[in-house]
């Protein structure tokens, strides 16, 4: 039997937890995003031309639309793949049920009670 620990300490263990791997993936992107924001603030303060170009080219609504579209595509792809796996499993389950039905019907038809 598996014994589980109580509390939130189980979440922050290195062995068997997903958090260390998640932090490994998110920390570099966090650092790059922070550096990009600092760089863009420095450029925007020193150059009015760059500030105007950045503000005109990338509105918050455009960034939000791009993020929403990419997230929608990701969810649609994963949903399609999950549905495909579900129907494949359902098909295999029906095939297995048919094979078991054939096996049982053969056992019954070839039994001694069927010969009488």
SULLINFEN-V660594 format. One record per backbone hydrogen bond with DSSP energy under -1.0 kcal/mol. CO is the residue of the C=O (numbers start at 1). NH is the residue of the N-H. Records with the same first field share a line. If there is no record, write none. Layout:
CO=NH, NH
//
This chain:
8=11
18=22
19=23
20=24
21=25
22=26
23=27
26=30
27=31
28=32
29=33
30=34
31=35
32=36
33=37
34=38
35=39
36=40
37=41
38=42
39=43
40=44
41=45
42=46
43=47
47=51
48=52
49=53
50=54
51=55
52=56
53=57
54=58
59=63
60=64
61=65
62=66
63=67
64=68
65=69
66=70
67=71
68=72
69=73
70=74
71=75
72=76
73=77
74=78
75=79
76=80
77=81
78=82
79=83
80=84
81=85
82=86
83=87
84=88
85=89
86=90
87=91
88=92
89=93
90=94
91=95
92=96
93=97
94=98
95=99
96=100
97=101
98=102
99=103
100=104
101=105
102=106
103=107
104=108
105=109
106=110
//
